[in-house]
């Protein structure tokens, strides 16, 4: 249960930190050619510096958590055969 709370917290934190860092930087944020916010001249240091420091490690943590979830889903399916993936898909297990 705790790992899911950490996963969701990191999934929210990483993009939030990145958006704050990008907003304060001297580059436009224009995904798909649509400008969301313009470049800041000069860059806003209190947004860019902490964002640069806090973006990498949580990103790696998120990757590790995702990989762990994939491994554990595989273990539930192949080792324990407890029907976890079927329940996640919304299928009911057949009665024994």
N, CA, C and O of each residue as an XYZ file, in Angstrom:
384
protein
N       0.819     -1.193      0.000
C       0.000      0.000      0.000
C       0.870      1.268      0.000
O       0.584      2.237     -0.704
N       1.927      1.234      0.800
C       2.821      2.389      0.865
C       3.501      2.631     -0.476
O       3.707      3.776     -0.879
N       3.855      1.526     -1.176
C       4.521      1.708     -2.461
C       3.607      2.388     -3.469
O       4.084      3.133     -4.324
N       2.304      2.146     -3.386
C       1.382      2.829     -4.291
C       1.271      4.312     -3.941
O       1.171      5.152     -4.835
N       1.289      4.637     -2.658
C       1.248      6.043     -2.250
C       2.496      6.776     -2.740
O       2.411      7.904     -3.225
N       3.656      6.126     -2.608
C       4.901      6.732     -3.093
C       4.853      6.879     -4.607
O       5.263      7.909     -5.142
N       4.351      5.852     -5.305
C       4.253      5.906     -6.760
C       3.399      7.088     -7.206
O       3.806      7.845     -8.087
N       2.228      7.253     -6.613
C       1.355      8.366     -6.994
C       1.962      9.718     -6.625
O       1.846     10.677     -7.388
N       2.603      9.801     -5.470
C       3.237     11.062     -5.074
C       4.340     11.448     -6.056
O       4.452     12.612     -6.441
N       5.151     10.475     -6.460
C       6.240     10.765     -7.396
C       5.684     11.076     -8.781
O       6.221     11.930     -9.486
N       4.594     10.380     -9.180
C       3.987     10.669    -10.486
C       3.453     12.098    -10.553
O       3.420     12.691    -11.631
N       3.044     12.649     -9.441
C       2.607     14.045     -9.404
C       3.788     15.002     -9.246
O       3.807     16.074     -9.851
N       4.768     14.617     -8.439
C       5.884     15.515     -8.135
C       6.789     15.762     -9.336
O       7.184     16.903     -9.580
N       7.125     14.721    -10.090
C       8.085     14.876    -11.194
C       7.585     15.867    -12.242
O       8.325     16.789    -12.583
N       6.360     15.725    -12.773
C       5.914     16.717    -13.758
C       5.727     18.112    -13.161
O       5.966     19.112    -13.837
N       5.302     18.182    -11.896
C       5.124     19.486    -11.258
C       6.460     20.208    -11.129
O       6.565     21.390    -11.458
N       7.481     19.497    -10.651
C       8.819     20.085    -10.535
C       9.325     20.530    -11.902
O       9.914     21.602    -12.037
N       9.091     19.700    -12.910
C       9.554     20.021    -14.260
C       8.848     21.246    -14.815
O       9.487     22.092    -15.441
N       7.549     21.357    -14.598
C       6.818     22.531    -15.091
C       7.283     23.805    -14.401
O       7.416     24.845    -15.046
N       7.531     23.736    -13.094
C       8.037     24.911    -12.375
C       9.405     25.304    -12.918
O       9.668     26.483    -13.159
N      10.278     24.312    -13.111
C      11.616     24.580    -13.654
C      11.520     25.176    -15.054
O      12.230     26.129    -15.376
N      10.652     24.622    -15.877
C      10.504     25.100    -17.250
C       9.912     26.503    -17.280
O      10.331     27.328    -18.091
N       8.946     26.789    -16.410
C       8.348     28.120    -16.363
C       9.392     29.180    -16.040
O       9.348     30.279    -16.592
N      10.324     28.866    -15.159
C      11.337     29.837    -14.768
C      12.531     29.917    -15.694
O      13.391     30.780    -15.513
N      12.608     29.040    -16.683
C      13.791     28.999    -17.544
C      13.701     30.008    -18.681
O      12.692     30.692    -18.846
N      14.772     30.088    -19.459
C      14.813     31.033    -20.574
C      14.424     30.365    -21.896
O      14.853     30.798    -22.966
N      13.608     29.308    -21.814
C      13.095     28.643    -23.013
C      11.571     28.636    -22.979
O      10.956     28.512    -21.919
N      10.975     28.772    -24.164
C       9.521     28.663    -24.260
C       9.097     27.231    -23.951
O       9.847     26.283    -24.181
N       7.889     27.092    -23.430
C       7.282     25.769    -23.286
C       6.167     25.707    -24.308
O       5.101     26.294    -24.126
N       6.429     24.986    -25.383
C       5.488     24.943    -26.503
C       5.344     23.516    -27.020
O       5.858     23.192    -28.091
N       4.642     22.652    -26.264
C       4.450     21.294    -26.766
C       3.542     21.298    -27.991
O       2.527     21.994    -28.023
N       3.918     20.515    -28.997
C       3.164     20.397    -30.252
C       2.991     21.738    -30.949
O       2.050     21.913    -31.723
N       3.889     22.690    -30.684
C       3.854     23.982    -31.353
C       2.922     25.005    -30.726
O       2.805     26.116    -31.243
N       2.259     24.667    -29.633
C       1.359     25.596    -28.949
C       2.067     26.152    -27.719
O       2.421     25.405    -26.807
N       2.267     27.457    -27.700
C       2.982     28.072    -26.587
C       2.106     28.079    -25.345
O       1.023     28.664    -25.334
N       2.588     27.423    -24.301
C       1.889     27.409    -23.016
C       2.368     28.584    -22.171
O       1.560     29.324    -21.610
N       3.675     28.749    -22.083
C       4.224     29.952    -21.468
C       5.552     30.299    -22.124
O       6.298     29.434    -22.583
N       5.812     31.597    -22.147
C       6.988     32.131    -22.844
C       8.228     32.046    -21.956
O       8.141     31.820    -20.750
N       9.369     32.233    -22.585
C      10.650     32.217    -21.876
C      10.741     33.396    -20.916
O      10.176     34.461    -21.167
N      11.454     33.196    -19.824
C      11.684     34.246    -18.837
C      13.075     34.824    -19.065
O      14.058     34.084    -19.098
N      13.160     36.112    -19.220
C      14.455     36.779    -19.367
C      14.583     37.822    -18.283
O      13.794     38.767    -18.277
N      15.497     37.715    -17.395
C      16.414     36.603    -17.162
C      15.678     35.427    -16.510
O      14.569     35.606    -16.008
N      16.271     34.236    -16.507
C      15.631     33.087    -15.866
C      15.398     33.342    -14.380
O      16.166     34.058    -13.738
N      14.351     32.763    -13.850
C      14.013     32.909    -12.432
C      14.759     31.818    -11.662
O      14.394     30.643    -11.710
N      15.800     32.227    -10.961
C      16.704     31.281    -10.311
C      16.046     30.368     -9.302
O      16.358     29.178     -9.256
N      15.125     30.902     -8.477
C      14.526     30.067     -7.447
C      13.618     28.998     -8.038
O      13.254     28.050     -7.341
N      13.245     29.130     -9.307
C      12.463     28.085     -9.970
C      13.367     27.099    -10.706
O      13.124     25.893    -10.684
N      14.394     27.609    -11.347
C      15.246     26.772    -12.193
C      16.198     25.917    -11.360
O      16.313     24.716    -11.605
N      16.877     26.505    -10.391
C      17.911     25.783     -9.641
C      17.365     24.614     -8.823
O      17.859     23.498     -8.980
N      16.368     24.819     -7.956
C      15.833     23.656     -7.230
C      15.194     22.634     -8.169
O      15.269     21.429     -7.927
N      14.570     23.119     -9.233
C      13.969     22.195    -10.191
C      14.999     21.302    -10.843
O      14.751     20.118    -11.067
N      16.159     21.869    -11.149
C      17.230     21.069    -11.728
C      17.766     20.032    -10.751
O      18.113     18.918    -11.144
N      17.830     20.405     -9.476
C      18.328     19.477     -8.463
C      17.318     18.392     -8.115
O      17.700     17.257     -7.832
N      16.036     18.732     -8.134
C      15.009     17.803     -7.677
C      14.365     16.987     -8.785
O      13.480     16.177     -8.507
N      14.778     17.173    -10.022
C      14.105     16.470    -11.108
C      14.692     15.085    -11.372
O      13.943     14.144    -11.635
N      15.998     14.943    -11.309
C      16.650     13.699    -11.709
C      16.362     12.518    -10.804
O      15.930     11.468    -11.282
N      16.589     12.664     -9.509
C      16.423     11.551     -8.583
C      14.977     11.067     -8.507
O      14.748      9.859     -8.563
N      13.986     11.964     -8.380
C      12.605     11.461     -8.402
C      12.245     10.786     -9.725
O      11.438      9.856     -9.744
N      12.829     11.239    -10.822
C      12.590     10.583    -12.106
C      13.118      9.153    -12.105
O      12.456      8.244    -12.607
N      14.308      8.953    -11.543
C      14.852      7.602    -11.432
C      14.021      6.766    -10.464
O      13.775      5.587    -10.717
N      13.592      7.364     -9.365
C      12.744      6.649     -8.414
C      11.454      6.196     -9.088
O      10.999      5.073     -8.870
N      10.868      7.060     -9.902
C       9.653      6.701    -10.628
C       9.921      5.529    -11.568
O       9.106      4.609    -11.651
N      11.038      5.547    -12.269
C      11.390      4.439    -13.167
C      11.543      3.130    -12.397
O      11.091      2.081    -12.855
N      12.175      3.191    -11.236
C      12.371      1.991    -10.415
C      11.036      1.468     -9.904
O      10.800      0.260     -9.913
N      10.158      2.367     -9.457
C       8.846      1.940     -8.977
C       8.024      1.295    -10.087
O       7.355      0.288     -9.855
N       8.066      1.862    -11.281
C       7.334      1.283    -12.411
C       7.892     -0.098    -12.742
O       7.130     -1.044    -12.938
N       9.213     -0.216    -12.804
C       9.829     -1.516    -13.094
C       9.467     -2.540    -12.022
O       9.190     -3.697    -12.339
N       9.468     -2.126    -10.768
C       9.082     -3.026     -9.681
C       7.649     -3.500     -9.805
O       7.354     -4.666     -9.542
N       6.760     -2.612    -10.200
C       5.367     -3.006    -10.391
C       5.224     -4.001    -11.539
O       4.439     -4.945    -11.448
N       5.971     -3.796    -12.605
C       5.925     -4.733    -13.736
C       6.443     -6.105    -13.309
O       5.842     -7.127    -13.639
N       7.553     -6.128    -12.578
C       8.115     -7.395    -12.108
C       7.136     -8.108    -11.181
O       6.934     -9.316    -11.303
N       6.535     -7.376    -10.265
C       5.607     -8.009     -9.328
C       4.334     -8.484    -10.021
O       3.780     -9.513     -9.637
N       3.862     -7.765    -11.022
C       2.701     -8.240    -11.786
C       3.052     -9.542    -12.497
O       2.236    -10.463    -12.546
N       4.263     -9.620    -13.047
C       4.710    -10.865    -13.666
C       4.821    -11.997    -12.660
O       4.469    -13.136    -12.970
N       5.305    -11.701    -11.460
C       5.406    -12.722    -10.415
C       4.027    -13.221    -10.007
O       3.835    -14.423     -9.822
N       3.077    -12.324     -9.866
C       1.708    -12.731     -9.525
C       1.132    -13.645    -10.596
O       0.422    -14.603    -10.289
N       1.441    -13.346    -11.851
C       0.884    -14.128    -12.958
C       1.595    -15.465    -13.134
O       0.940    -16.492    -13.315
N       2.925    -15.466    -13.084
C       3.658    -16.683    -13.437
C       4.051    -17.558    -12.243
O       4.125    -18.778    -12.385
N       4.301    -16.974    -11.088
C       4.739    -17.766     -9.937
C       3.556    -18.131     -9.046
O       3.318    -19.306     -8.766
N       2.823    -17.122     -8.607
C       1.742    -17.368     -7.656
C       0.422    -17.729     -8.331
O      -0.444    -18.335     -7.701
N       0.257    -17.369     -9.587
C      -0.956    -17.666    -10.370
C      -2.227    -17.362     -9.573
O      -3.120    -18.199     -9.446
N      -2.278    -16.150     -9.045
C      -3.407    -15.775     -8.202
C      -4.455    -14.929     -8.916
O      -5.400    -14.458     -8.283
N      -4.305    -14.729    -10.217
C      -5.316    -14.014    -10.987
C      -5.288    -12.506    -10.827
O      -6.274    -11.837    -11.132
N      -4.190    -11.964    -10.359
C      -4.111    -10.516    -10.150
C      -4.306     -9.746    -11.450
O      -5.054     -8.768    -11.476
N      -3.652    -10.167    -12.525
C      -3.791     -9.451    -13.796
C      -5.207     -9.556    -14.338
O      -5.718     -8.595    -14.914
N      -5.847    -10.704    -14.164
C      -7.237    -10.847    -14.606
C      -8.137     -9.891    -13.832
O      -9.021     -9.265    -14.416
N      -7.920     -9.774    -12.527
C      -8.723     -8.830    -11.726
C      -8.456     -7.397    -12.149
O      -9.370     -6.572    -12.157
N      -7.205     -7.091    -12.502
C      -6.878     -5.734    -12.944
C      -7.564     -5.409    -14.262
O      -7.931     -4.259    -14.505
N      -7.741     -6.420    -15.119
C      -8.440     -6.218    -16.389
C      -9.948     -6.202    -16.209
O     -10.672     -5.856    -17.142
N     -10.434     -6.566    -15.038
C     -11.869     -6.580    -14.785
C     -12.509     -7.928    -15.042
O     -13.734     -8.043    -15.029
N     -11.697     -8.954    -15.275
C     -12.218    -10.305    -15.502
C     -12.396    -11.001    -14.162
O     -11.661    -10.760    -13.204
N     -13.385    -11.862    -14.130
C     -13.591    -12.643    -12.907
C     -12.902    -13.989    -13.057
O     -12.825    -14.543    -14.154
N     -12.408    -14.501    -11.956
C     -11.775    -15.821    -11.966
C     -12.841    -16.894    -12.032
O     -13.920    -16.758    -11.455
N     -12.526    -17.952    -12.737
C     -13.453    -19.080    -12.808
C     -13.471    -19.800    -11.469
O     -12.441    -19.930    -10.808
N     -14.651    -20.265    -11.076
C     -14.777    -20.992     -9.813
C     -14.114    -22.352     -9.947
O     -14.233    -23.001    -10.986
N     -13.414    -22.792     -8.898
C     -12.728    -24.092     -8.943
C     -13.661    -25.191     -8.610
O     -13.264    -26.356     -8.597
